[in-house]
């Protein structure tokens, strides 16, 4: 006797093992960690741009590595958003990967997160290094 049951009980459940639900334990840990990263950046970017002029990161490789790591965290979070279930306007959880991705891209959050992945500290160092070496501006 052969079974003709599909690999998933319902087509909408296809890919559900990759979905990150909002109240999952690891999602909560990630959100708390990411909040700490945001708080760090609230102080680090203004300090780097306004007070130290980038010197503290330019002179200390440890801080540079920390900032590269945190930029990777932003990139990982941007990718994770494509797998995070959300609640629609009726309070129903949406867990279909295609709808999650479409909602994420068309909500405008994707482009903001993509912009946040841009490494501001490394750009500052690049500009400082060009100024130090006396490189002319590119046109």
VEXSE-150614 format. One record per atom (N, C-alpha, C): residue number from 0; atom name; x, y, z. Coordinates in nm, 3 decimals, padded with zeros to 5 digits. Layout:
{rec NUM, "CA", {X, Y, Z}} ...
This chain:
{rec 0, "N", {00.085, -00.117, 00.000}} {rec 0, "CA", {00.000, 00.000, 00.000}} {rec 0, "C", {00.090, 00.124, 00.000}} {rec 1, "N", {00.078, 00.206, -00.101}} {rec 1, "CA", {00.160, 00.326, -00.111}} {rec 1, "C", {00.083, 00.446, -00.061}} {rec 2, "N", {00.154, 00.533, 00.001}} {rec 2, "CA", {00.093, 00.654, 00.053}} {rec 2, "C", {00.116, 00.768, -00.045}} {rec 3, "N", {00.013, 00.841, -00.072}} {rec 3, "CA", {00.026, 00.955, -00.164}} {rec 3, "C", {00.012, 01.087, -00.088}} {rec 4, "N", {00.050, 01.086, 00.037}} {rec 4, "CA", {00.041, 01.210, 00.114}} {rec 4, "C", {00.153, 01.304, 00.072}} {rec 5, "N", {00.121, 01.431, 00.062}} {rec 5, "CA", {00.225, 01.527, 00.025}} {rec 5, "C", {00.326, 01.543, 00.137}} {rec 6, "N", {00.444, 01.597, 00.106}} {rec 6, "CA", {00.546, 01.613, 00.210}} {rec 6, "C", {00.503, 01.710, 00.319}} {rec 7, "N", {00.409, 01.799, 00.289}} {rec 7, "CA", {00.359, 01.894, 00.388}} {rec 7, "C", {00.209, 01.876, 00.397}} {rec 8, "N", {00.152, 01.885, 00.517}} {rec 8, "CA", {00.009, 01.865, 00.532}} {rec 8, "C", {-00.075, 01.967, 00.454}} {rec 9, "N", {-00.026, 02.087, 00.440}} {rec 9, "CA", {-00.100, 02.192, 00.370}} {rec 9, "C", {00.002, 02.277, 00.294}} {rec 10, "N", {-00.030, 02.322, 00.173}} {rec 10, "CA", {00.067, 02.402, 00.097}} {rec 10, "C", {00.118, 02.527, 00.170}} {rec 11, "N", {00.035, 02.585, 00.256}} {rec 11, "CA", {00.078, 02.706, 00.326}} {rec 11, "C", {00.184, 02.677, 00.432}} {rec 12, "N", {00.202, 02.549, 00.467}} {rec 12, "CA", {00.302, 02.513, 00.568}} {rec 12, "C", {00.438, 02.484, 00.508}} {rec 13, "N", {00.450, 02.492, 00.376}} {rec 13, "CA", {00.578, 02.466, 00.311}} {rec 13, "C", {00.679, 02.572, 00.357}} {rec 14, "N", {00.794, 02.529, 00.405}} {rec 14, "CA", {00.898, 02.619, 00.452}} {rec 14, "C", {00.880, 02.668, 00.594}} {rec 15, "N", {00.782, 02.615, 00.666}} {rec 15, "CA", {00.755, 02.666, 00.801}} {rec 15, "C", {00.871, 02.638, 00.897}} {rec 16, "N", {00.953, 02.539, 00.868}} {rec 16, "CA", {01.064, 02.511, 00.959}} {rec 16, "C", {01.169, 02.622, 00.956}} {rec 17, "N", {01.164, 02.709, 00.855}} {rec 17, "CA", {01.258, 02.820, 00.846}} {rec 17, "C", {01.203, 02.950, 00.903}} {rec 18, "N", {01.077, 02.950, 00.943}} {rec 18, "CA", {01.013, 03.071, 00.991}} {rec 18, "C", {01.053, 03.098, 01.135}} {rec 19, "N", {01.083, 03.226, 01.162}} {rec 19, "CA", {01.115, 03.270, 01.298}} {rec 19, "C", {00.990, 03.338, 01.354}} {rec 20, "N", {00.932, 03.279, 01.455}} {rec 20, "CA", {00.810, 03.333, 01.513}} {rec 20, "C", {00.843, 03.439, 01.617}} {rec 21, "N", {00.761, 03.544, 01.627}} {rec 21, "CA", {00.793, 03.659, 01.713}} {rec 21, "C", {00.813, 03.625, 01.861}} {rec 22, "N", {00.746, 03.521, 01.908}} {rec 22, "CA", {00.755, 03.490, 02.050}} {rec 22, "C", {00.848, 03.373, 02.079}} {rec 23, "N", {00.927, 03.332, 01.980}} {rec 23, "CA", {01.023, 03.225, 02.000}} {rec 23, "C", {01.135, 03.270, 02.093}} {rec 24, "N", {01.190, 03.176, 02.168}} {rec 24, "CA", {01.292, 03.207, 02.266}} {rec 24, "C", {01.416, 03.269, 02.201}} {rec 25, "N", {01.463, 03.210, 02.090}} {rec 25, "CA", {01.585, 03.260, 02.027}} {rec 25, "C", {01.563, 03.394, 01.957}} {rec 26, "N", {01.443, 03.415, 01.910}} {rec 26, "CA", {01.410, 03.545, 01.850}} {rec 26, "C", {01.412, 03.653, 01.958}} {rec 27, "N", {01.363, 03.620, 02.075}} {rec 27, "CA", {01.365, 03.715, 02.187}} {rec 27, "C", {01.509, 03.746, 02.229}} {rec 28, "N", {01.595, 03.643, 02.234}} {rec 28, "CA", {01.736, 03.665, 02.266}} {rec 28, "C", {01.802, 03.755, 02.162}} {rec 29, "N", {01.774, 03.725, 02.036}} {rec 29, "CA", {01.832, 03.805, 01.928}} {rec 29, "C", {01.786, 03.950, 01.937}} {rec 30, "N", {01.658, 03.971, 01.963}} {rec 30, "CA", {01.605, 04.107, 01.973}} {rec 30, "C", {01.671, 04.184, 02.088}} {rec 31, "N", {01.692, 04.119, 02.200}} {rec 31, "CA", {01.759, 04.184, 02.313}} {rec 31, "C", {01.905, 04.217, 02.279}} {rec 32, "N", {01.972, 04.124, 02.215}} {rec 32, "CA", {02.110, 04.149, 02.172}} {rec 32, "C", {02.116, 04.264, 02.073}} {rec 33, "N", {02.023, 04.265, 01.978}} {rec 33, "CA", {02.022, 04.370, 01.877}} {rec 33, "C", {01.989, 04.505, 01.939}} {rec 34, "N", {01.908, 04.507, 02.042}} {rec 34, "CA", {01.880, 04.632, 02.114}} {rec 34, "C", {02.009, 04.686, 02.177}} {rec 35, "N", {02.090, 04.598, 02.232}} {rec 35, "CA", {02.219, 04.641, 02.288}} {rec 35, "C", {02.310, 04.699, 02.180}} {rec 36, "N", {02.308, 04.638, 02.061}} {rec 36, "CA", {02.387, 04.690, 01.949}} {rec 36, "C", {02.339, 04.830, 01.911}} {rec 37, "N", {02.208, 04.849, 01.907}} {rec 37, "CA", {02.152, 04.981, 01.873}} {rec 37, "C", {02.190, 05.086, 01.977}} {rec 38, "N", {02.186, 05.048, 02.103}} {rec 38, "CA", {02.225, 05.142, 02.209}} {rec 38, "C", {02.373, 05.178, 02.196}} {rec 39, "N", {02.456, 05.079, 02.167}} {rec 39, "CA", {02.598, 05.106, 02.145}} {rec 39, "C", {02.616, 05.208, 02.032}} {rec 40, "N", {02.548, 05.184, 01.920}} {rec 40, "CA", {02.562, 05.275, 01.806}} {rec 40, "C", {02.508, 05.414, 01.835}} {rec 41, "N", {02.410, 05.426, 01.923}} {rec 41, "CA", {02.357, 05.559, 01.959}} {rec 41, "C", {02.465, 05.646, 02.023}} {rec 42, "N", {02.561, 05.584, 02.088}} {rec 42, "CA", {02.669, 05.658, 02.151}} {rec 42, "C", {02.796, 05.659, 02.066}} {rec 43, "N", {02.825, 05.548, 01.999}} {rec 43, "CA", {02.952, 05.535, 01.927}} {rec 43, "C", {02.959, 05.622, 01.803}} {rec 44, "N", {02.853, 05.628, 01.725}} {rec 44, "CA", {02.859, 05.706, 01.601}} {rec 44, "C", {02.872, 05.855, 01.629}} {rec 45, "N", {02.790, 05.913, 01.718}} {rec 45, "CA", {02.811, 06.056, 01.746}} {rec 45, "C", {02.949, 06.085, 01.805}} {rec 46, "N", {02.998, 05.997, 01.891}} {rec 46, "CA", {03.132, 06.017, 01.948}} {rec 46, "C", {03.238, 06.012, 01.840}} {rec 47, "N", {03.228, 05.914, 01.753}} {rec 47, "CA", {03.327, 05.898, 01.647}} {rec 47, "C", {03.328, 06.018, 01.553}} {rec 48, "N", {03.210, 06.062, 01.513}} {rec 48, "CA", {03.201, 06.172, 01.417}} {rec 48, "C", {03.227, 06.306, 01.483}} {rec 49, "N", {03.168, 06.328, 01.600}} {rec 49, "CA", {03.172, 06.461, 01.660}} {rec 49, "C", {03.287, 06.490, 01.752}} {rec 50, "N", {03.329, 06.394, 01.831}} {rec 50, "CA", {03.428, 06.423, 01.935}} {rec 50, "C", {03.568, 06.376, 01.895}} {rec 51, "N", {03.580, 06.250, 01.859}} {rec 51, "CA", {03.715, 06.198, 01.833}} {rec 51, "C", {03.756, 06.214, 01.688}} {rec 52, "N", {03.664, 06.243, 01.602}} {rec 52, "CA", {03.699, 06.254, 01.460}} {rec 52, "C", {03.744, 06.123, 01.401}} {rec 53, "N", {03.707, 06.012, 01.464}} {rec 53, "CA", {03.744, 05.880, 01.415}} {rec 53, "C", {03.877, 05.831, 01.467}} {rec 54, "N", {03.946, 05.913, 01.546}} {rec 54, "CA", {04.080, 05.876, 01.591}} {rec 54, "C", {04.080, 05.750, 01.678}} {rec 55, "N", {03.983, 05.738, 01.769}} {rec 55, "CA", {03.985, 05.624, 01.862}} {rec 55, "C", {03.972, 05.492, 01.789}} {rec 56, "N", {03.900, 05.490, 01.676}} {rec 56, "CA", {03.890, 05.367, 01.601}} {rec 56, "C", {04.008, 05.351, 01.507}} {rec 57, "N", {04.061, 05.460, 01.462}} {rec 57, "CA", {04.175, 05.457, 01.371}} {rec 57, "C", {04.300, 05.409, 01.445}} {rec 58, "N", {04.312, 05.445, 01.570}} {rec 58, "CA", {04.431, 05.413, 01.648}} {rec 58, "C", {04.422, 05.278, 01.720}} {rec 59, "N", {04.303, 05.220, 01.732}} {rec 59, "CA", {04.285, 05.099, 01.809}} {rec 59, "C", {04.218, 04.993, 01.723}} {rec 60, "N", {04.289, 04.887, 01.692}} {rec 60, "CA", {04.237, 04.781, 01.605}} {rec 60, "C", {04.122, 04.706, 01.672}} {rec 61, "N", {04.122, 04.700, 01.805}} {rec 61, "CA", {04.015, 04.631, 01.878}} {rec 61, "C", {03.879, 04.693, 01.850}} {rec 62, "N", {03.872, 04.825, 01.856}} {rec 62, "CA", {03.744, 04.892, 01.829}} {rec 62, "C", {03.703, 04.876, 01.683}} {rec 63, "N", {03.801, 04.874, 01.595}} {rec 63, "CA", {03.771, 04.853, 01.454}} {rec 63, "C", {03.707, 04.715, 01.434}} {rec 64, "N", {03.763, 04.613, 01.498}} {rec 64, "CA", {03.709, 04.476, 01.487}} {rec 64, "C", {03.569, 04.470, 01.546}} {rec 65, "N", {03.546, 04.536, 01.659}} {rec 65, "CA", {03.412, 04.540, 01.719}} {rec 65, "C", {03.312, 04.601, 01.621}} {rec 66, "N", {03.350, 04.708, 01.555}} {rec 66, "CA", {03.258, 04.773, 01.462}} {rec 66, "C", {03.233, 04.689, 01.338}} {rec 67, "N", {03.333, 04.618, 01.290}} {rec 67, "CA", {03.311, 04.527, 01.177}} {rec 67, "C", {03.215, 04.417, 01.219}} {rec 68, "N", {03.234, 04.362, 01.339}} {rec 68, "CA", {03.145, 04.258, 01.391}} {rec 68, "C", {03.001, 04.310, 01.399}} {rec 69, "N", {02.983, 04.432, 01.448}} {rec 69, "CA", {02.848, 04.486, 01.462}} {rec 69, "C", {02.785, 04.515, 01.326}} {rec 70, "N", {02.864, 04.548, 01.227}} {rec 70, "CA", {02.810, 04.562, 01.092}} {rec 70, "C", {02.762, 04.427, 01.037}} {rec 71, "N", {02.835, 04.322, 01.070}} {rec 71, "CA", {02.791, 04.188, 01.030}} {rec 71, "C", {02.661, 04.152, 01.101}} {rec 72, "N", {02.647, 04.193, 01.227}} {rec 72, "CA", {02.522, 04.170, 01.301}} {rec 72, "C", {02.405, 04.237, 01.228}} {rec 73, "N", {02.426, 04.360, 01.182}} {rec 73, "CA", {02.321, 04.429, 01.105}} {rec 73, "C", {02.286, 04.352, 00.979}} {rec 74, "N", {02.386, 04.300, 00.911}} {rec 74, "CA", {02.359, 04.224, 00.789}} {rec 74, "C", {02.280, 04.097, 00.818}} {rec 75, "N", {02.318, 04.028, 00.925}} {rec 75, "CA", {02.247, 03.906, 00.964}} {rec 75, "C", {02.103, 03.940, 01.000}} {rec 76, "N", {02.081, 04.049, 01.071}} {rec 76, "CA", {01.946, 04.088, 01.108}} {rec 76, "C", {01.863, 04.121, 00.984}} {rec 77, "N", {01.924, 04.185, 00.887}} {rec 77, "CA", {01.852, 04.216, 00.763}} {rec 77, "C", {01.808, 04.088, 00.693}} {rec 78, "N", {01.893, 03.989, 00.690}} {rec 78, "CA", {01.857, 03.861, 00.628}} {rec 78, "C", {01.751, 03.789, 00.710}} {rec 79, "N", {01.764, 03.795, 00.843}} {rec 79, "CA", {01.667, 03.728, 00.930}} {rec 79, "C", {01.525, 03.783, 00.913}} {rec 80, "N", {01.515, 03.910, 00.878}} {rec 80, "CA", {01.383, 03.971, 00.862}} {rec 80, "C", {01.301, 03.903, 00.753}} {rec 81, "N", {01.367, 03.841, 00.656}} {rec 81, "CA", {01.296, 03.769, 00.551}} {rec 81, "C", {01.231, 03.641, 00.602}} {rec 82, "N", {01.265, 03.600, 00.723}} {rec 82, "CA", {01.213, 03.476, 00.779}} {rec 82, "C", {01.129, 03.498, 00.905}} {rec 83, "N", {01.106, 03.623, 00.942}} {rec 83, "CA", {01.033, 03.652, 01.065}} {rec 83, "C", {00.885, 03.667, 01.039}} {rec 84, "N", {00.807, 03.582, 01.104}} {rec 84, "CA", {00.662, 03.592, 01.092}} {rec 84, "C", {00.617, 03.724, 01.153}} {rec 85, "N", {00.503, 03.772, 01.110}} {rec 85, "CA", {00.450, 03.898, 01.160}} {rec 85, "C", {00.299, 03.889, 01.173}} {rec 86, "N", {00.243, 03.983, 01.245}} {rec 86, "CA", {00.098, 03.990, 01.259}} {rec 86, "C", {00.044, 04.090, 01.159}} {rec 87, "N", {-00.060, 04.049, 01.085}} {rec 87, "CA", {-00.119, 04.141, 00.989}} {rec 87, "C", {-00.215, 04.237, 01.059}} {rec 88, "N", {-00.283, 04.320, 00.982}} {rec 88, "CA", {-00.371, 04.422, 01.040}} {rec 88, "C", {-00.490, 04.362, 01.115}} {rec 89, "N", {-00.521, 04.236, 01.092}} {rec 89, "CA", {-00.631, 04.169, 01.163}} {rec 89, "C", {-00.583, 04.093, 01.286}} {rec 90, "N", {-00.455, 04.098, 01.313}} {rec 90, "CA", {-00.400, 04.027, 01.428}} {rec 90, "C", {-00.370, 03.881, 01.401}} {rec 91, "N", {-00.373, 03.840, 01.275}} {rec 91, "CA", {-00.344, 03.702, 01.238}} {rec 91, "C", {-00.196, 03.692, 01.201}} {rec 92, "N", {-00.132, 03.588, 01.252}} {rec 92, "CA", {00.010, 03.572, 01.224}} {rec 92, "C", {00.031, 03.522, 01.081}} {rec 93, "N", {00.123, 03.586, 01.011}} {rec 93, "CA", {00.156, 03.548, 00.874}} {rec 93, "C", {00.289, 03.475, 00.880}} {rec 94, "N", {00.289, 03.349, 00.832}} {rec 94, "CA", {00.410, 03.267, 00.839}} {rec 94, "C", {00.451, 03.209, 00.704}} {rec 95, "N", {00.388, 03.252, 00.598}} {rec 95, "CA", {00.428, 03.207, 00.464}} {rec 95, "C", {00.549, 03.291, 00.420}} {rec 96, "N", {00.656, 03.224, 00.384}} {rec 96, "CA", {00.782, 03.292, 00.353}} {rec 96, "C", {00.767, 03.394, 00.240}} {rec 97, "N", {00.690, 03.362, 00.140}} {rec 97, "CA", {00.673, 03.455, 00.028}} {rec 97, "C", {00.602, 03.582, 00.072}} {rec 98, "N", {00.500, 03.568, 00.155}} {rec 98, "CA", {00.428, 03.686, 00.204}} {rec 98, "C", {00.514, 03.767, 00.301}} {rec 99, "N", {00.595, 03.698, 00.382}} {rec 99, "CA", {00.685, 03.768, 00.475}} {rec 99, "C", {00.784, 03.853, 00.397}} {rec 100, "N", {00.845, 03.794, 00.295}} {rec 100, "CA", {00.944, 03.867, 00.214}} {rec 100, "C", {00.880, 03.985, 00.143}} {rec 101, "N", {00.764, 03.963, 00.086}} {rec 101, "CA", {00.694, 04.072, 00.015}} {rec 101, "C", {00.658, 04.185, 00.110}} {rec 102, "N", {00.610, 04.151, 00.228}} {rec 102, "CA", {00.575, 04.252, 00.327}} {rec 102, "C", {00.698, 04.330, 00.372}} {rec 103, "N", {00.808, 04.259, 00.393}} {rec 103, "CA", {00.932, 04.322, 00.439}} {rec 103, "C", {00.988, 04.420, 00.336}} {rec 104, "N", {00.989, 04.380, 00.211}} {rec 104, "CA", {01.044, 04.466, 00.106}} {rec 104, "C", {00.953, 04.586, 00.082}} {rec 105, "N", {00.823, 04.562, 00.071}} {rec 105, "CA", {00.732, 04.671, 00.037}} {rec 105, "C", {00.695, 04.761, 00.154}} {rec 106, "N", {00.730, 04.722, 00.276}} {rec 106, "CA", {00.704, 04.809, 00.391}} {rec 106, "C", {00.807, 04.921, 00.402}} {rec 107, "N", {00.916, 04.908, 00.329}} {rec 107, "CA", {01.021, 05.009, 00.333}} {rec 107, "C", {01.129, 04.979, 00.436}} {rec 108, "N", {01.104, 04.885, 00.524}} {rec 108, "CA", {01.202, 04.851, 00.626}} {rec 108, "C", {01.327, 04.788, 00.567}} {rec 109, "N", {01.311, 04.714, 00.459}} {rec 109, "CA", {01.425, 04.649, 00.397}} {rec 109, "C", {01.529, 04.752, 00.352}} {rec 110, "N", {01.484, 04.858, 00.290}} {rec 110, "CA", {01.577, 04.958, 00.239}} {rec 110, "C", {01.643, 05.035, 00.353}} {rec 111, "N", {01.571, 05.058, 00.462}} {rec 111, "CA", {01.633, 05.121, 00.579}} {rec 111, "C", {01.737, 05.029, 00.642}} {rec 112, "N", {01.705, 04.901, 00.651}} {rec 112, "CA", {01.802, 04.805, 00.706}} {rec 112, "C", {01.922, 04.789, 00.615}} {rec 113, "N", {01.899, 04.793, 00.486}} {rec 113, "CA", {02.010, 04.785, 00.392}} {rec 113, "C", {02.102, 04.905, 00.407}} {rec 114, "N", {02.043, 05.021, 00.427}} {rec 114, "CA", {02.122, 05.142, 00.451}} {rec 114, "C", {02.197, 05.131, 00.584}} {rec 115, "N", {02.134, 05.071, 00.684}} {rec 115, "CA", {02.200, 05.054, 00.815}} {rec 115, "C", {02.317, 04.956, 00.806}} {rec 116, "N", {02.315, 04.865, 00.709}} {rec 116, "CA", {02.427, 04.772, 00.689}} {rec 116, "C", {02.549, 04.842, 00.634}} {rec 117, "N", {02.530, 04.960, 00.578}} {rec 117, "CA", {02.642, 05.034, 00.523}} {rec 117, "C", {02.734, 05.071, 00.638}} {rec 118, "N", {02.862, 05.039, 00.630}} {rec 118, "CA", {02.952, 05.059, 00.744}} {rec 118, "C", {02.996, 05.204, 00.761}} {rec 119, "N", {02.933, 05.281, 00.847}} {rec 119, "CA", {02.969, 05.422, 00.862}} {rec 119, "C", {03.108, 05.442, 00.918}} {rec 120, "N", {03.148, 05.357, 01.012}} {rec 120, "CA", {03.280, 05.373, 01.073}} {rec 120, "C", {03.391, 05.350, 00.971}} {rec 121, "N", {03.375, 05.248, 00.887}} {rec 121, "CA", {03.477, 05.220, 00.788}} {rec 121, "C", {03.484, 05.332, 00.685}} {rec 122, "N", {03.370, 05.393, 00.652}} {rec 122, "CA", {03.370, 05.506, 00.560}} {rec 122, "C", {03.444, 05.625, 00.620}} {rec 123, "N", {03.422, 05.649, 00.747}} {rec 123, "CA", {03.493, 05.758, 00.816}} {rec 123, "C", {03.644, 05.732, 00.812}} {rec 124, "N", {03.684, 05.609, 00.841}} {rec 124, "CA", {03.827, 05.576, 00.837}} {rec 124, "C", {03.884, 05.592, 00.697}} {rec 125, "N", {03.807, 05.553, 00.598}} {rec 125, "CA", {03.853, 05.567, 00.460}} {rec 125, "C", {03.876, 05.714, 00.426}} {rec 126, "N", {03.782, 05.799, 00.466}} {rec 126, "CA", {03.795, 05.941, 00.437}} {rec 126, "C", {03.913, 06.002, 00.514}} {rec 127, "N", {03.931, 05.962, 00.641}} {rec 127, "CA", {04.043, 06.013, 00.719}} {rec 127, "C", {04.176, 05.968, 00.659}} {rec 128, "N", {04.181, 05.844, 00.614}} {rec 128, "CA", {04.304, 05.792, 00.556}} {rec 128, "C", {04.337, 05.864, 00.426}} {rec 129, "N", {04.237, 05.893, 00.345}} {rec 129, "CA", {04.261, 05.968, 00.220}} {rec 129, "C", {04.311, 06.108, 00.251}} {rec 130, "N", {04.252, 06.169, 00.354}} {rec 130, "CA", {04.293, 06.305, 00.391}} {rec 130, "C", {04.437, 06.303, 00.443}} {rec 131, "N", {04.471, 06.201, 00.523}} {rec 131, "CA", {04.605, 06.191, 00.580}} {rec 131, "C", {04.710, 06.173, 00.471}} {rec 132, "N", {04.675, 06.094, 00.370}} {rec 132, "CA", {04.770, 06.069, 00.261}} {rec 132, "C", {04.770, 06.180, 00.157}} {rec 133, "N", {04.676, 06.274, 00.169}} {rec 133, "CA", {04.671, 06.386, 00.074}} {rec 133, "C", {04.614, 06.347, -00.060}} {rec 134, "N", {04.527, 06.245, -00.063}} {rec 134, "CA", {04.467, 06.203, -00.189}} {rec 134, "C", {04.364, 06.305, -00.234}} {rec 135, "N", {04.363, 06.336, -00.362}} {rec 135, "CA", {04.260, 06.430, -00.411}} {rec 135, "C", {04.123, 06.363, -00.410}} {rec 136, "N", {04.021, 06.446, -00.405}} {rec 136, "CA", {03.884, 06.394, -00.410}} {rec 136, "C", {03.857, 06.332, -00.546}} {rec 137, "N", {03.780, 06.223, -00.545}} {rec 137, "CA", {03.743, 06.164, -00.672}} {rec 137, "C", {03.621, 06.237, -00.727}} {rec 138, "N", {03.615, 06.243, -00.857}} {rec 138, "CA", {03.504, 06.318, -00.920}} {rec 138, "C", {03.407, 06.225, -00.979}} 
